[in-house]
Amino acid sequence: MRIPKMEGLLNTDEMLDMKPGRVYAAVSIVVSENKLIMEKRSFSENDPWSGQFSLPGGHLSEQDKSLKETAIRETFEETGVDLGKNSRYIGYFGPFTPRNRENLEVYAYIFEIPKVVKLVPSPESEYLIWIELSNLKVENGIYGKEFKIAEGTIWGMTARVLEKFIELYQMGTK
């Protein structure tokens, strides 16, 4: 499967205007064979998104040169997938802000890998799964847009990111 052409729909440069007082993070949308990686977060009292479904990702660190690098590093740490080696970078979109952290800006980076690989969960993950793109149908839920999957419900900011990705994906196929 090849991700459709999304030229003009996504940003590809790394020229983000980072504002003082804001916190930045990146998530990865890793696609292969019409599937994407989804993470069920482990329970932790220190994690405001504990137990929820999310995309691999995390906060910009001092050693990261860009948010794209953050997405690549966090994906490797959380899934064992090395996007720096065998992936095709498509572009990014955002920002998204979680409703419980208004000073946080999250950008979504899209990568394609040639085949579905075994995922290696980190302690941050209860488990990792590959989800068929065709199974992602947005619905209206208690907290806004959500996706029902066999394993549970994807909601919140992750649902907003996936909804935008699916919209861009469908625009790219036209």
BELSULDA-V803386 format. One record per pair of residues at least 4 apart in sequence whose C-alpha atoms are under 8 Angstrom apart, sorted by the first residue. I is the first residue (numbers start at 0). J is the second residue. If there is no record, write none. Layout:
BEGIN
I & J
I & J
END
This chain:
BEGIN
0 & 31
0 & 32
0 & 33
1 & 32
1 & 111
2 & 30
2 & 111
2 & 168
3 & 168
3 & 171
3 & 172
4 & 171
4 & 172
5 & 9
5 & 89
5 & 167
5 & 168
5 & 170
5 & 171
8 & 167
8 & 171
9 & 90
9 & 91
9 & 92
10 & 90
10 & 91
10 & 92
11 & 89
11 & 90
11 & 91
12 & 90
13 & 65
13 & 66
13 & 67
17 & 21
20 & 102
21 & 102
21 & 103
21 & 104
22 & 58
22 & 59
22 & 102
22 & 103
22 & 104
23 & 58
23 & 59
23 & 66
23 & 103
23 & 104
23 & 105
24 & 56
24 & 57
24 & 58
24 & 59
24 & 66
24 & 69
24 & 103
24 & 104
24 & 105
24 & 106
25 & 56
25 & 57
25 & 58
25 & 59
25 & 66
25 & 67
25 & 69
25 & 70
25 & 105
25 & 106
25 & 107
25 & 108
26 & 54
26 & 55
26 & 56
26 & 57
26 & 70
26 & 73
26 & 74
26 & 105
26 & 106
26 & 107
26 & 108
27 & 54
27 & 55
27 & 56
27 & 70
27 & 71
27 & 74
27 & 107
27 & 108
27 & 109
27 & 110
28 & 35
28 & 36
28 & 54
28 & 55
28 & 107
28 & 108
28 & 109
28 & 110
29 & 35
29 & 36
29 & 109
29 & 110
29 & 111
29 & 112
30 & 34
30 & 35
30 & 36
30 & 109
30 & 110
30 & 111
30 & 112
31 & 35
31 & 111
31 & 112
31 & 113
31 & 114
31 & 115
32 & 113
32 & 114
32 & 115
33 & 131
33 & 132
33 & 133
34 & 115
34 & 129
34 & 130
34 & 131
34 & 132
35 & 129
35 & 130
35 & 131
35 & 132
36 & 54
36 & 55
36 & 127
36 & 128
36 & 129
36 & 130
37 & 52
37 & 53
37 & 54
37 & 55
37 & 127
37 & 128
37 & 129
37 & 130
38 & 52
38 & 53
38 & 54
38 & 55
38 & 124
38 & 125
38 & 126
38 & 127
38 & 128
39 & 50
39 & 51
39 & 52
39 & 53
39 & 124
39 & 125
39 & 126
39 & 127
40 & 48
40 & 49
40 & 50
40 & 51
40 & 52
40 & 53
40 & 123
40 & 124
40 & 125
40 & 126
41 & 49
41 & 50
41 & 122
41 & 123
41 & 124
41 & 125
41 & 126
42 & 46
42 & 49
42 & 50
42 & 125
43 & 49
44 & 49
50 & 125
51 & 153
52 & 152
52 & 153
52 & 154
52 & 157
53 & 153
53 & 157
54 & 157
55 & 70
55 & 73
55 & 74
55 & 77
55 & 78
56 & 69
56 & 70
56 & 73
56 & 74
56 & 77
57 & 69
57 & 70
57 & 73
58 & 69
59 & 63
59 & 65
59 & 66
59 & 69
60 & 69
63 & 68
63 & 69
64 & 68
65 & 69
66 & 70
66 & 106
67 & 71
67 & 108
68 & 72
69 & 73
70 & 74
70 & 108
71 & 75
71 & 81
71 & 82
71 & 83
72 & 76
73 & 77
74 & 78
74 & 79
74 & 80
74 & 81
74 & 82
75 & 79
75 & 80
75 & 81
75 & 82
76 & 121
77 & 119
77 & 120
77 & 121
77 & 123
77 & 124
78 & 118
78 & 119
78 & 120
78 & 121
78 & 127
79 & 118
79 & 119
79 & 120
80 & 116
80 & 118
80 & 119
81 & 85
82 & 86
82 & 110
82 & 112
85 & 112
85 & 113
86 & 110
86 & 111
86 & 112
86 & 113
87 & 110
87 & 111
87 & 112
88 & 108
88 & 109
88 & 110
88 & 111
89 & 108
89 & 109
89 & 110
89 & 111
90 & 108
90 & 109
90 & 110
91 & 106
91 & 107
91 & 108
91 & 109
92 & 106
92 & 107
92 & 108
93 & 105
93 & 106
93 & 107
94 & 104
94 & 105
94 & 106
94 & 107
95 & 104
95 & 105
95 & 106
95 & 156
95 & 160
96 & 100
96 & 101
96 & 102
96 & 103
96 & 104
96 & 105
96 & 156
97 & 101
97 & 103
97 & 155
97 & 156
98 & 156
107 & 160
115 & 129
118 & 127
118 & 128
119 & 127
120 & 124
120 & 125
120 & 126
120 & 127
130 & 134
131 & 135
134 & 148
135 & 146
135 & 147
135 & 148
136 & 146
136 & 147
137 & 144
137 & 145
137 & 146
137 & 147
137 & 162
138 & 144
138 & 145
138 & 146
138 & 147
139 & 143
139 & 144
139 & 145
140 & 144
140 & 145
142 & 154
142 & 155
143 & 154
143 & 155
144 & 154
144 & 155
144 & 158
144 & 159
145 & 152
145 & 153
145 & 154
145 & 155
145 & 158
145 & 159
146 & 152
146 & 153
146 & 154
146 & 158
147 & 151
147 & 152
147 & 153
148 & 152
148 & 153
153 & 157
153 & 158
154 & 158
154 & 159
155 & 159
156 & 160
157 & 161
158 & 162
159 & 163
160 & 164
161 & 165
162 & 166
163 & 167
164 & 168
165 & 169
166 & 170
167 & 171
168 & 172
169 & 173
END
